[in-house]
Amino acid sequence: MQSTWLRLFEHIASVRVPRAVGGWIATTARRESLCTVQAARRQEPTEHEPLDTEMVEPVDADHLAQAERRQTVTGALTRLSARDAALLGMLFAEPAPSYAEISAALDMPVGSIGPTRQRTIARLRRDRDVRRLAE
């Protein structure tokens, strides 16, 4: 895994299509794994060398995709104004505060919360990284 990320770091300038990075990582991981397997075949363990028999869990592609989405949305949220980010944070909090509580906390009229939320979400949808994620 480390070798794969190192290869990406070394070759990041050659990536022309950012949304193709996932496929590039998968291909590179496969190649790195094959190199590791081939290198292991050339080595013969001695009786002094313990064999690693521990099984490694397979990578969960859904978990990786969720982590990428979470990171992308978090990055987009950091590009919002502090007030907009605070509003979205409060609106999606569990348990959700009332509009009166949001109004008091953000010093915003209750009637402005919905329209401000709509404009903020529209800005998020226009964000380059979020758009790429939706594709």
OpenMM code with the backbone's topology and positions (N, CA, C; nanometers):
from openmm import Vec3, app, unit

residues = "MET GLN SER THR TRP LEU ARG LEU PHE GLU HIS ILE ALA SER VAL ARG VAL PRO ARG ALA VAL GLY GLY TRP ILE ALA THR THR ALA ARG ARG GLU SER LEU CYS THR VAL GLN ALA ALA ARG ARG GLN GLU PRO THR GLU HIS GLU PRO LEU ASP THR GLU MET VAL GLU PRO VAL ASP ALA ASP HIS LEU ALA GLN ALA GLU ARG ARG GLN THR VAL THR GLY ALA LEU THR ARG LEU SER ALA ARG ASP ALA ALA LEU LEU GLY MET LEU PHE ALA GLU PRO ALA PRO SER TYR ALA GLU ILE SER ALA ALA LEU ASP MET PRO VAL GLY SER ILE GLY PRO THR ARG GLN ARG THR ILE ALA ARG LEU ARG ARG ASP ARG ASP VAL ARG ARG LEU ALA GLU".split()
positions = [
    Vec3(0.0834, -0.1183, 0.0000),
    Vec3(0.0000, 0.0000, 0.0000),
    Vec3(0.0883, 0.1253, 0.0000),
    Vec3(0.1920, 0.1232, 0.0830),
    Vec3(0.2813, 0.2381, 0.0873),
    Vec3(0.3498, 0.2604, -0.0466),
    Vec3(0.3877, 0.1529, -0.1114),
    Vec3(0.4539, 0.1652, -0.2418),
    Vec3(0.3607, 0.2298, -0.3435),
    Vec3(0.2328, 0.1941, -0.3366),
    Vec3(0.1359, 0.2507, -0.4304),
    Vec3(0.1252, 0.4015, -0.4113),
    Vec3(0.1110, 0.4449, -0.2856),
    Vec3(0.0991, 0.5889, -0.2594),
    Vec3(0.2287, 0.6611, -0.2941),
    Vec3(0.3423, 0.5934, -0.2722),
    Vec3(0.4704, 0.6536, -0.3098),
    Vec3(0.4772, 0.6724, -0.4610),
    Vec3(0.4312, 0.5723, -0.5373),
    Vec3(0.4307, 0.5837, -0.6841),
    Vec3(0.3407, 0.6992, -0.7288),
    Vec3(0.2252, 0.7145, -0.6639),
    Vec3(0.1365, 0.8260, -0.6982),
    Vec3(0.2058, 0.9587, -0.6711),
    Vec3(0.2712, 0.9688, -0.5569),
    Vec3(0.3432, 1.0921, -0.5238),
    Vec3(0.4521, 1.1205, -0.6267),
    Vec3(0.5243, 1.0157, -0.6675),
    Vec3(0.6322, 1.0341, -0.7638),
    Vec3(0.5813, 1.0729, -0.9023),
    Vec3(0.4602, 1.0269, -0.9389),
    Vec3(0.4101, 1.0474, -1.0746),
    Vec3(0.2865, 1.1366, -1.0820),
    Vec3(0.2576, 1.2116, -0.9767),
    Vec3(0.1352, 1.2922, -0.9735),
    Vec3(0.1315, 1.3939, -1.0878),
    Vec3(0.2477, 1.4412, -1.1304),
    Vec3(0.2506, 1.5395, -1.2392),
    Vec3(0.2072, 1.4792, -1.3722),
    Vec3(0.2170, 1.3482, -1.3865),
    Vec3(0.1796, 1.2854, -1.5128),
    Vec3(0.0305, 1.2520, -1.5201),
    Vec3(-0.0419, 1.2729, -1.4108),
    Vec3(-0.1858, 1.2448, -1.4112),
    Vec3(-0.2564, 1.3611, -1.4800),
    Vec3(-0.3129, 1.3335, -1.5967),
    Vec3(-0.3775, 1.4396, -1.6744),
    Vec3(-0.5263, 1.4510, -1.6452),
    Vec3(-0.5898, 1.3425, -1.6042),
    Vec3(-0.7333, 1.3426, -1.5769),
    Vec3(-0.7521, 1.3096, -1.4284),
    Vec3(-0.7813, 1.4097, -1.3452),
    Vec3(-0.7901, 1.3854, -1.2003),
    Vec3(-0.8880, 1.2754, -1.1614),
    Vec3(-0.9992, 1.2613, -1.2314),
    Vec3(-1.0952, 1.1596, -1.1896),
    Vec3(-1.0486, 1.0182, -1.2254),
    Vec3(-0.9386, 1.0069, -1.2983),
    Vec3(-0.8840, 0.8760, -1.3323),
    Vec3(-0.7839, 0.8265, -1.2278),
    Vec3(-0.7611, 0.9034, -1.1230),
    Vec3(-0.6634, 0.8659, -1.0213),
    Vec3(-0.7023, 0.7346, -0.9539),
    Vec3(-0.8295, 0.7122, -0.9311),
    Vec3(-0.8730, 0.5876, -0.8681),
    Vec3(-0.8308, 0.4657, -0.9488),
    Vec3(-0.8503, 0.4697, -1.0788),
    Vec3(-0.8078, 0.3601, -1.1649),
    Vec3(-0.6571, 0.3459, -1.1684),
    Vec3(-0.5880, 0.4584, -1.1678),
    Vec3(-0.4420, 0.4577, -1.1671),
    Vec3(-0.3928, 0.3905, -1.0400),
    Vec3(-0.4546, 0.4242, -0.9266),
    Vec3(-0.4141, 0.3648, -0.7986),
    Vec3(-0.4398, 0.2141, -0.8008),
    Vec3(-0.5558, 0.1727, -0.8521),
    Vec3(-0.5875, 0.0291, -0.8574),
    Vec3(-0.4864, -0.0451, -0.9437),
    Vec3(-0.4535, 0.0087, -1.0601),
    Vec3(-0.3574, -0.0554, -1.1496),
    Vec3(-0.2197, -0.0613, -1.0843),
    Vec3(-0.1792, 0.0490, -1.0234),
    Vec3(-0.0479, 0.0533, -0.9588),
    Vec3(-0.0420, -0.0432, -0.8408),
    Vec3(-0.1488, -0.0519, -0.7633),
    Vec3(-0.1523, -0.1450, -0.6502),
    Vec3(-0.1396, -0.2887, -0.6992),
    Vec3(-0.2085, -0.3205, -0.8081),
    Vec3(-0.2002, -0.4547, -0.8650),
    Vec3(-0.0572, -0.4851, -0.9080),
    Vec3(0.0049, -0.3904, -0.9774),
    Vec3(0.1424, -0.4109, -1.0245),
    Vec3(0.2407, -0.4243, -0.9080),
    Vec3(0.2241, -0.3390, -0.8067),
    Vec3(0.3112, -0.3464, -0.6890),
    Vec3(0.2946, -0.4809, -0.6193),
    Vec3(0.1721, -0.5290, -0.6116),
    Vec3(0.1463, -0.6596, -0.5490),
    Vec3(0.2141, -0.7710, -0.6267),
    Vec3(0.2031, -0.7660, -0.7586),
    Vec3(0.2681, -0.8677, -0.8410),
    Vec3(0.4196, -0.8646, -0.8242),
    Vec3(0.4766, -0.7460, -0.8158),
    Vec3(0.6217, -0.7351, -0.7943),
    Vec3(0.6603, -0.7953, -0.6601),
    Vec3(0.5789, -0.7703, -0.5588),
    Vec3(0.6055, -0.8245, -0.4261),
    Vec3(0.5977, -0.9765, -0.4276),
    Vec3(0.4962, -1.0308, -0.4952),
    Vec3(0.4812, -1.1764, -0.5048),
    Vec3(0.5996, -1.2375, -0.5791),
    Vec3(0.6397, -1.1757, -0.6893),
    Vec3(0.7523, -1.2280, -0.7664),
    Vec3(0.8814, -1.2217, -0.6858),
    Vec3(0.8990, -1.1149, -0.6118),
    Vec3(1.0194, -1.1024, -0.5295),
    Vec3(1.0202, -1.2088, -0.4200),
    Vec3(0.9038, -1.2384, -0.3641),
    Vec3(0.8952, -1.3401, -0.2595),
    Vec3(0.9270, -1.4785, -0.3142),
    Vec3(0.8935, -1.5049, -0.4393),
    Vec3(0.9229, -1.6359, -0.4994),
    Vec3(1.0732, -1.6576, -0.5152),
    Vec3(1.1456, -1.5490, -0.5324),
    Vec3(1.2899, -1.5595, -0.5512),
    Vec3(1.3631, -1.5782, -0.4186),
    Vec3(1.2949, -1.5536, -0.3082),
    Vec3(1.3566, -1.5648, -0.1774),
    Vec3(1.3168, -1.6967, -0.1129),
    Vec3(1.4106, -1.7585, -0.0474),
    Vec3(1.3817, -1.8808, 0.0262),
    Vec3(1.4055, -1.8541, 0.1733),
    Vec3(1.3012, -1.8700, 0.2530),
    Vec3(1.3194, -1.8447, 0.3963),
    Vec3(1.4101, -1.9515, 0.4581),
    Vec3(1.4848, -1.9097, 0.5556),
    Vec3(1.5684, -2.0038, 0.6294),
    Vec3(1.4958, -2.0430, 0.7561),
    Vec3(1.5517, -2.1382, 0.8269),
    Vec3(1.4854, -2.1815, 0.9492),
    Vec3(1.4894, -2.0737, 1.0572),
    Vec3(1.5742, -1.9736, 1.0414),
    Vec3(1.5836, -1.8653, 1.1396),
    Vec3(1.4868, -1.7517, 1.1097),
    Vec3(1.4289, -1.7563, 0.9936),
    Vec3(1.3383, -1.6493, 0.9498),
    Vec3(1.1938, -1.6936, 0.9692),
    Vec3(1.1183, -1.6265, 1.0561),
    Vec3(0.9784, -1.6677, 1.0744),
    Vec3(0.8952, -1.6318, 0.9510),
    Vec3(0.8041, -1.7201, 0.9160),
    Vec3(0.7151, -1.6941, 0.8033),
    Vec3(0.5950, -1.6151, 0.8522),
    Vec3(0.5540, -1.5201, 0.7736),
    Vec3(0.4365, -1.4404, 0.8075),
    Vec3(0.3132, -1.5146, 0.7579),
    Vec3(0.2378, -1.5698, 0.8501),
    Vec3(0.1200, -1.6471, 0.8119),
    Vec3(-0.0097, -1.5739, 0.8436),
    Vec3(0.0017, -1.4523, 0.8884),
    Vec3(-0.1178, -1.3755, 0.9239),
    Vec3(-0.1917, -1.3317, 0.7974),
    Vec3(-0.3220, -1.3553, 0.7967),
    Vec3(-0.4039, -1.3161, 0.6821),
    Vec3(-0.4303, -1.1656, 0.6874),
    Vec3(-0.4323, -1.1038, 0.5723),
    Vec3(-0.4602, -0.9612, 0.5618),
    Vec3(-0.6005, -0.9448, 0.5057),
    Vec3(-0.6778, -0.8585, 0.5676),
    Vec3(-0.8142, -0.8338, 0.5213),
    Vec3(-0.8117, -0.7665, 0.3843),
    Vec3(-0.9006, -0.8045, 0.2952),
    Vec3(-0.9059, -0.7375, 0.1644),
    Vec3(-0.9522, -0.5922, 0.1807),
    Vec3(-0.9119, -0.5098, 0.0867),
    Vec3(-0.9504, -0.3694, 0.0896),
    Vec3(-1.0978, -0.3578, 0.0523),
    Vec3(-1.1714, -0.2825, 0.1298),
    Vec3(-1.3140, -0.2606, 0.1049),
    Vec3(-1.3286, -0.1392, 0.0139),
    Vec3(-1.3598, -0.1629, -0.1133),
    Vec3(-1.3696, -0.0546, -0.2119),
    Vec3(-1.4772, 0.0463, -0.1732),
    Vec3(-1.5888, -0.0019, -0.1175),
    Vec3(-1.6948, 0.0907, -0.0759),
    Vec3(-1.6464, 0.1828, 0.0347),
    Vec3(-1.5707, 0.1266, 0.1284),
    Vec3(-1.5171, 0.2076, 0.2386),
    Vec3(-1.4214, 0.3140, 0.1849),
    Vec3(-1.3364, 0.2755, 0.0895),
    Vec3(-1.2446, 0.3719, 0.0301),
    Vec3(-1.3195, 0.4818, -0.0444),
    Vec3(-1.4239, 0.4442, -0.1177),
    Vec3(-1.5028, 0.5436, -0.1913),
    Vec3(-1.5713, 0.6391, -0.0949),
    Vec3(-1.6253, 0.5859, 0.0156),
    Vec3(-1.6895, 0.6720, 0.1152),
    Vec3(-1.5881, 0.7683, 0.1758),
    Vec3(-1.4690, 0.7191, 0.2039),
    Vec3(-1.3648, 0.8051, 0.2611),
    Vec3(-1.3269, 0.9160, 0.1637),
    Vec3(-1.3190, 0.8828, 0.0350),
    Vec3(-1.2868, 0.9846, -0.0660),
    Vec3(-1.3977, 1.0894, -0.0745),
    Vec3(-1.5236, 1.0426, -0.0730),
    Vec3(-1.6356, 1.1380, -0.0765),
    Vec3(-1.6338, 1.2282, 0.0465),
    Vec3(-1.6111, 1.1673, 0.1634),
    Vec3(-1.6086, 1.2446, 0.2872),
    Vec3(-1.4980, 1.3497, 0.2826),
    Vec3(-1.3813, 1.3113, 0.2333),
    Vec3(-1.2695, 1.4042, 0.2240),
    Vec3(-1.3002, 1.5174, 0.1255),
    Vec3(-1.3626, 1.4849, 0.0136),
    Vec3(-1.3969, 1.5858, -0.0864),
    Vec3(-1.4976, 1.6854, -0.0312),
    Vec3(-1.6012, 1.6349, 0.0350),
    Vec3(-1.7034, 1.7238, 0.0913),
    Vec3(-1.6445, 1.8076, 0.2040),
    Vec3(-1.5600, 1.7479, 0.2862),
    Vec3(-1.4961, 1.8238, 0.3942),
    Vec3(-1.4112, 1.9363, 0.3361),
    Vec3(-1.3376, 1.9068, 0.2303),
    Vec3(-1.2572, 2.0110, 0.1655),
    Vec3(-1.3441, 2.1223, 0.1094),
    Vec3(-1.4571, 2.0859, 0.0486),
    Vec3(-1.5483, 2.1872, -0.0056),
    Vec3(-1.6072, 2.2716, 0.1069),
    Vec3(-1.6376, 2.2085, 0.2189),
    Vec3(-1.6926, 2.2832, 0.3321),
    Vec3(-1.5924, 2.3845, 0.3863),
    Vec3(-1.4640, 2.3525, 0.3820),
    Vec3(-1.3630, 2.4467, 0.4319),
    Vec3(-1.3511, 2.5691, 0.3413),
    Vec3(-1.3987, 2.5585, 0.2172),
    Vec3(-1.3942, 2.6733, 0.1261),
    Vec3(-1.5167, 2.7633, 0.1392),
    Vec3(-1.6126, 2.7218, 0.2213),
    Vec3(-1.7293, 2.8064, 0.2475),
    Vec3(-1.6934, 2.9117, 0.3508),
    Vec3(-1.7768, 3.0147, 0.3598),
    Vec3(-1.7558, 3.1128, 0.4660),
    Vec3(-1.7821, 3.0444, 0.5999),
    Vec3(-1.7280, 3.1008, 0.7056),
    Vec3(-1.7456, 3.0423, 0.8392),
    Vec3(-1.8935, 3.0343, 0.8757),
    Vec3(-1.9692, 3.1370, 0.8400),
    Vec3(-2.1125, 3.1397, 0.8733),
    Vec3(-2.1883, 3.0296, 0.7979),
    Vec3(-2.1590, 3.0132, 0.6681),
    Vec3(-2.2261, 2.9095, 0.5891),
    Vec3(-2.1907, 2.7700, 0.6400),
    Vec3(-2.0633, 2.7494, 0.6716),
    Vec3(-2.0212, 2.6189, 0.7234),
    Vec3(-2.0869, 2.5909, 0.8580),
    Vec3(-2.0965, 2.6929, 0.9432),
    Vec3(-2.1612, 2.6749, 1.0732),
    Vec3(-2.3092, 2.6430, 1.0554),
    Vec3(-2.3744, 2.7098, 0.9605),
    Vec3(-2.5162, 2.6840, 0.9345),
    Vec3(-2.5372, 2.5388, 0.8914),
    Vec3(-2.4584, 2.4918, 0.7954),
    Vec3(-2.4740, 2.3539, 0.7506),
    Vec3(-2.4431, 2.2556, 0.8632),
    Vec3(-2.3424, 2.2873, 0.9413),
    Vec3(-2.3089, 2.2009, 1.0544),
    Vec3(-2.4248, 2.1880, 1.1515),
    Vec3(-2.4914, 2.2982, 1.1783),
    Vec3(-2.6046, 2.2948, 1.2705),
    Vec3(-2.7244, 2.2240, 1.2079),
    Vec3(-2.7484, 2.2472, 1.0789),
    Vec3(-2.8631, 2.1856, 1.0133),
    Vec3(-2.8513, 2.0335, 1.0052),
    Vec3(-2.7280, 1.9831, 0.9966),
    Vec3(-2.7085, 1.8394, 0.9841),
    Vec3(-2.6633, 1.7741, 1.1143),
    Vec3(-2.6669, 1.8493, 1.2235),
    Vec3(-2.6284, 1.7948, 1.3538),
    Vec3(-2.7351, 1.6979, 1.4031),
    Vec3(-2.6938, 1.6060, 1.4869),
    Vec3(-2.7862, 1.5108, 1.5499),
    Vec3(-2.7780, 1.5301, 1.6994),
    Vec3(-2.8803, 1.5617, 1.7663),
    Vec3(-3.0123, 1.5975, 1.7154),
    Vec3(-3.0086, 1.7385, 1.6571),
    Vec3(-3.0916, 1.7601, 1.5570),
    Vec3(-3.0945, 1.8894, 1.4879),
    Vec3(-3.1540, 1.9963, 1.5789),
    Vec3(-3.0865, 2.1104, 1.5899),
    Vec3(-3.1441, 2.2195, 1.6686),
    Vec3(-3.2625, 2.2817, 1.5950),
    Vec3(-3.3454, 2.3512, 1.6673),
    Vec3(-3.4588, 2.4188, 1.6046),
    Vec3(-3.4089, 2.5413, 1.5278),
    Vec3(-3.4930, 2.5915, 1.4388),
    Vec3(-3.4568, 2.7126, 1.3655),
    Vec3(-3.4366, 2.8287, 1.4620),
    Vec3(-3.5120, 2.8326, 1.5707),
    Vec3(-3.4957, 2.9396, 1.6702),
    Vec3(-3.3567, 2.9309, 1.7335),
    Vec3(-3.3109, 2.8089, 1.7627),
    Vec3(-3.1778, 2.7921, 1.8215),
    Vec3(-3.0687, 2.8292, 1.7208),
    Vec3(-3.0880, 2.7916, 1.5958),
    Vec3(-2.9916, 2.8278, 1.4913),
    Vec3(-2.9880, 2.9792, 1.4752),
    Vec3(-3.1062, 3.0396, 1.4747),
    Vec3(-3.1168, 3.1848, 1.4609),
    Vec3(-3.0398, 3.2560, 1.5711),
    Vec3(-3.0568, 3.2099, 1.6936),
    Vec3(-2.9887, 3.2727, 1.8072),
    Vec3(-2.8376, 3.2500, 1.8000),
    Vec3(-2.7967, 3.1297, 1.7651),
    Vec3(-2.6543, 3.0973, 1.7623),
    Vec3(-2.5796, 3.1718, 1.6523),
    Vec3(-2.6438, 3.1904, 1.5367),
    Vec3(-2.5765, 3.2524, 1.4224),
    Vec3(-2.6155, 3.3978, 1.4021),
    Vec3(-2.7019, 3.4487, 1.4905),
    Vec3(-2.7508, 3.5864, 1.4777),
    Vec3(-2.8064, 3.6091, 1.3371),
    Vec3(-2.8997, 3.5192, 1.2997),
    Vec3(-2.9577, 3.5186, 1.1663),
    Vec3(-3.1099, 3.5110, 1.1819),
    Vec3(-3.1856, 3.5927, 1.1089),
    Vec3(-3.3309, 3.5819, 1.1182),
    Vec3(-3.3785, 3.4422, 1.0780),
    Vec3(-3.4799, 3.3925, 1.1452),
    Vec3(-3.5336, 3.2595, 1.1171),
    Vec3(-3.5718, 3.2473, 0.9694),
    Vec3(-3.6288, 3.3516, 0.9120),
    Vec3(-3.6706, 3.3487, 0.7719),
    Vec3(-3.5549, 3.3435, 0.6737),
    Vec3(-3.4337, 3.3701, 0.7187),
    Vec3(-3.3161, 3.3661, 0.6304),
    Vec3(-3.2473, 3.2308, 0.6289),
    Vec3(-3.2813, 3.1448, 0.7236),
    Vec3(-3.2098, 3.0174, 0.7354),
    Vec3(-3.2300, 2.9312, 0.6112),
    Vec3(-3.3535, 2.9109, 0.5681),
    Vec3(-3.3804, 2.8272, 0.4510),
    Vec3(-3.3163, 2.8797, 0.3242),
    Vec3(-3.3375, 3.0085, 0.2893),
    Vec3(-3.2748, 3.0617, 0.1679),
    Vec3(-3.1213, 3.0587, 0.1734),
    Vec3(-3.0648, 3.0855, 0.2918),
    Vec3(-2.9189, 3.0807, 0.3056),
    Vec3(-2.8691, 2.9388, 0.2862),
    Vec3(-2.9424, 2.8414, 0.3414),
    Vec3(-2.9073, 2.7009, 0.3229),
    Vec3(-2.9090, 2.6652, 0.1740),
    Vec3(-3.0127, 2.7092, 0.1023),
    Vec3(-3.0226, 2.6792, -0.0407),
    Vec3(-2.9061, 2.7382, -0.1190),
    Vec3(-2.8700, 2.8632, -0.0894),
    Vec3(-2.7577, 2.9266, -0.1598),
    Vec3(-2.6262, 2.8560, -0.1271),
    Vec3(-2.6104, 2.8150, -0.0023),
    Vec3(-2.4874, 2.7464, 0.0386),
    Vec3(-2.4752, 2.6111, -0.0306),
    Vec3(-2.5831, 2.5364, -0.0357),
    Vec3(-2.5799, 2.4060, -0.1034),
    Vec3(-2.5556, 2.4251, -0.2531),
    Vec3(-2.6119, 2.5310, -0.3107),
    Vec3(-2.5863, 2.5592, -0.4528),
    Vec3(-2.4378, 2.5879, -0.4751),
    Vec3(-2.3745, 2.6610, -0.3816),
    Vec3(-2.2300, 2.6871, -0.3933),
    Vec3(-2.1511, 2.5564, -0.3847),
    Vec3(-2.1928, 2.4679, -0.2958),
    Vec3(-2.1255, 2.3385, -0.2848),
    Vec3(-2.1385, 2.2596, -0.4151),
    Vec3(-2.2564, 2.2646, -0.4760),
    Vec3(-2.2764, 2.1905, -0.6010),
    Vec3(-2.1919, 2.2464, -0.7143),
    Vec3(-2.1605, 2.3751, -0.7082),
    Vec3(-2.0768, 2.4358, -0.8118),
    Vec3(-1.9279, 2.4134, -0.7859),
    Vec3(-1.8936, 2.3661, -0.6676),
    Vec3(-1.7545, 2.3419, -0.6327),
    Vec3(-1.6957, 2.2383, -0.7293),
    Vec3(-1.5805, 2.2674, -0.7823),
    Vec3(-1.5143, 2.1824, -0.8825),
    Vec3(-1.4957, 2.0397, -0.8322),
    Vec3(-1.4479, 2.0215, -0.7102),
    Vec3(-1.4237, 1.8874, -0.6588),
    Vec3(-1.5527, 1.8107, -0.6349),
    Vec3(-1.6562, 1.8793, -0.5868),
    Vec3(-1.7838, 1.8133, -0.5608),
    Vec3(-1.8482, 1.7723, -0.6932),
    Vec3(-1.8392, 1.8592, -0.7947),
    Vec3(-1.8913, 1.8243, -0.9265),
    Vec3(-1.8221, 1.7009, -0.9818),
    Vec3(-1.6900, 1.6950, -0.9680),
    Vec3(-1.6115, 1.5802, -1.0158),
    Vec3(-1.6542, 1.4531, -0.9426),
    Vec3(-1.6829, 1.4649, -0.8141),
    Vec3(-1.7257, 1.3501, -0.7345),
    Vec3(-1.8599, 1.2983, -0.7813),
    Vec3(-1.9480, 1.3881, -0.8244),
    Vec3(-2.0818, 1.3499, -0.8687),
    Vec3(-2.0808, 1.2822, -1.0055),
    Vec3(-1.9751, 1.3006, -1.0813),
    Vec3(-1.9680, 1.2441, -1.2176),
    Vec3(-1.9476, 1.0958, -1.2179),
] * unit.nanometer
topology = app.Topology()
chain = topology.addChain("A")
for resn in residues:
    res = topology.addResidue(resn, chain)
    for name in ("N", "CA", "C"):
        topology.addAtom(name, app.Element.getBySymbol(name[0]), res)
